Amino acid sequence: MGAAVIAVCSDGEHAFSKPVRERITLLAGLGVEGDAHLGVTVQHRSRVAQDPTQPNLRQVHLIHSELFTELDAAGFRVHPGDLGENVTTSGVDLLGLPVGTLLHLGAEAVVEITGLRNPCRQIDGFSDGLLKQVVGRDAQGEIVRKAGVMGVVRTGGAVHPGDEIRVVLPVGPHRPLERV
């Protein structure tokens, strides 16, 4: 199987986890229709408190399902939507993509990757010790964030489980992902 959407999730409330849906609709320049993070400007509560006029670079949260397999091996049971993502993927190295990568999700929707999700302590409220599994350090002491990527909607459209994902890299030189 090639790169594909495994699950789609949304929630109109600022809850940690999001329920799995049959489909979500992405709205250009805004995010996921009906989701608490929908908007041109930041919607994440801590960022709104800092500066509510900041552009919303976190309209869509994507996580690779391969992370769930890794977490399962470490004794953590995590399923689509549990970590608050909107789109769960398979077959795409999300964390290895450069800034500006376009992900074509299904027939119409396009999401531009803006950066890495920076998980907070709330993740330990979901499962004690999980934060250490998704944020750590590599051999050189650099922080490694594994809790997915964030993006903005460039072209709207419906996204369903089973939809193909097509990756279009930006023209180089490529910039590695940083937290957003």
C-alpha positions in Angstrom: 0.0 0.0 0.0 1.3 3.5 -0.8 0.9 6.6 1.2 -2.7 6.9 2.5 -5.0 8.5 5.0 -5.8 6.0 7.8 -8.3 8.1 9.8 -9.7 11.7 10.0 -10.8 13.4 13.2 -12.2 16.7 14.3 -13.8 18.3 17.4 -15.4 21.7 17.9 -14.3 21.8 21.5 -10.7 22.4 22.8 -10.4 18.8 24.1 -7.2 16.8 24.0 -8.4 13.9 21.9 -10.6 14.2 18.8 -13.3 11.7 17.7 -12.8 9.7 14.5 -15.1 10.8 11.6 -16.2 9.3 8.3 -14.8 12.4 6.6 -13.6 15.9 7.3 -13.8 19.0 5.1 -10.7 21.2 4.8 -11.4 24.9 4.1 -8.7 26.9 2.3 -6.9 29.3 4.6 -8.9 28.2 7.6 -8.4 24.5 8.5 -10.8 21.7 9.3 -14.5 22.7 9.2 -16.1 22.5 12.6 -12.8 22.0 14.4 -11.7 24.2 17.4 -8.5 25.2 15.6 -10.3 26.5 12.5 -9.2 30.1 11.7 -6.9 32.5 10.0 -5.3 33.5 13.3 -4.0 31.2 16.1 -6.7 29.2 17.9 -4.4 27.2 20.3 -5.3 28.7 23.7 -1.7 29.4 25.0 -0.8 31.1 21.7 -4.0 33.2 21.7 -3.0 34.4 25.2 0.4 35.5 23.9 -0.8 37.2 20.7 -4.2 36.5 19.2 -3.2 38.2 15.9 -0.5 35.6 15.0 -1.2 33.7 11.8 -2.6 30.2 12.3 0.2 27.9 11.1 -1.5 25.0 13.0 -4.7 24.6 11.0 -4.3 20.9 10.4 -2.4 18.4 12.7 -1.2 15.2 11.0 0.4 12.2 12.7 1.9 9.1 11.1 0.3 5.8 12.2 3.8 4.3 12.4 4.2 6.3 15.7 1.3 4.3 17.2 3.2 1.1 16.4 6.3 2.4 18.1 4.3 3.6 21.1 2.6 0.2 21.3 6.0 -1.5 21.5 6.8 0.8 24.5 3.5 -0.2 26.3 1.3 2.8 25.3 -2.0 2.2 23.6 -2.7 5.1 21.2 -5.3 5.2 18.4 -6.3 7.7 15.7 -7.5 10.9 17.3 -6.2 10.2 20.7 -3.4 12.7 20.4 -5.6 15.4 18.9 -4.6 15.0 15.3 -7.0 15.7 12.4 -5.4 13.3 9.9 -3.6 10.0 10.6 -1.4 8.9 7.8 0.5 5.8 6.7 3.5 5.4 4.4 4.7 9.0 4.6 7.8 10.1 6.6 6.0 13.2 7.9 8.8 14.2 10.3 11.4 14.0 7.5 9.6 16.4 5.1 10.9 20.0 4.6 8.9 23.1 5.4 6.6 23.9 2.5 5.9 20.4 1.4 2.5 20.0 -0.2 0.4 17.0 0.8 -2.4 16.2 -1.6 -5.0 14.4 0.4 -7.6 12.6 -1.8 -9.0 14.2 -4.9 -8.9 17.9 -4.0 -7.4 18.9 -0.6 -3.9 20.2 -0.3 -2.1 20.9 3.0 1.2 22.8 3.2 3.5 21.6 6.0 4.5 24.4 8.3 6.4 22.6 11.1 6.5 20.2 13.9 3.9 19.8 16.7 5.4 20.6 20.0 3.5 18.5 22.5 2.9 19.8 26.0 2.4 18.2 29.4 -1.2 17.5 28.7 0.0 14.4 26.8 0.9 12.8 30.1 -2.6 13.4 31.3 -3.7 11.1 28.5 -1.1 8.5 29.4 1.5 9.0 32.1 5.0 8.9 30.6 3.9 9.4 27.0 5.5 12.8 26.7 9.0 11.2 27.1 8.1 8.8 24.3 7.2 11.6 21.8 9.8 14.2 22.8 13.4 13.2 23.4 17.0 13.8 22.4 19.1 12.3 19.7 22.7 11.1 20.1 23.9 14.7 19.5 21.6 16.0 22.3 19.2 17.7 19.9 15.5 17.7 20.7 13.5 15.2 18.6 9.7 15.8 18.4 7.7 12.8 17.1 4.1 13.9 17.7 3.4 14.8 14.1 3.4 17.9 11.9 1.2 21.0 11.4 0.0 22.6 8.3 -2.2 25.1 6.6 -4.9 24.4 4.0 -4.0 25.6 0.6 -6.8 23.9 -1.3 -10.0 22.8 0.4 -11.9 19.5 -0.1 -13.2 16.4 1.6 -10.7 13.9 3.1 -11.7 10.3 3.9 -10.0 7.3 5.4 -8.4 5.4 2.5 -7.6 8.5 0.4 -4.3 8.5 -1.3 -1.6 11.0 -0.2 0.6 12.5 -2.8 3.7 14.3 -1.6 5.1 17.3 -3.5 8.4 18.7 -2.2 9.2 22.4 -2.5 11.9 23.7 -4.7 15.2 23.6 -2.8 17.1 24.4 -0.8 14.9 22.6 1.7 14.4 23.9 5.2 14.1 21.2 8.0 10.9 21.3 10.1 11.0 23.2 13.4 8.3 23.5 16.0 5.4 25.8 15.3 
